[in-house]
Amino acid sequence: MLQGHPQGWLIPEQAIGDLLSLARLNCGRCMPG
């Protein structure tokens, strides 16, 4: 299953930052600031 995607379970800090940024943009309505 994980062949070709060894980093599938490893979430780098950069990816987490991107997810947080997207969360702020998508949930900017319910999350002020």
C-alpha positions in Angstrom: 0.0 0.0 0.0 2.7 2.4 1.0 4.9 1.6 -2.0 5.8 4.9 -3.8 4.5 6.9 -0.9 7.0 6.5 2.0 6.2 10.0 3.2 2.5 9.4 3.4 2.6 8.9 7.1 5.4 11.4 7.7 3.9 14.9 8.0 6.7 17.5 7.7 6.4 20.8 9.6 6.0 22.6 6.3 3.0 20.5 5.4 1.4 21.2 8.8 2.0 24.9 8.3 0.2 24.7 4.9 -2.7 22.9 6.4 -3.0 25.5 9.1 -2.9 28.3 6.5 -5.6 26.5 4.5 -7.7 26.0 7.6 -7.5 29.8 8.3 -8.6 30.6 4.8 -11.4 28.0 4.6 -12.6 28.6 8.2 -11.9 32.4 8.2 -15.6 32.9 8.9 -15.8 31.0 12.2 -12.2 31.8 13.2 -11.8 35.5 13.6 -8.3 36.9 13.4 
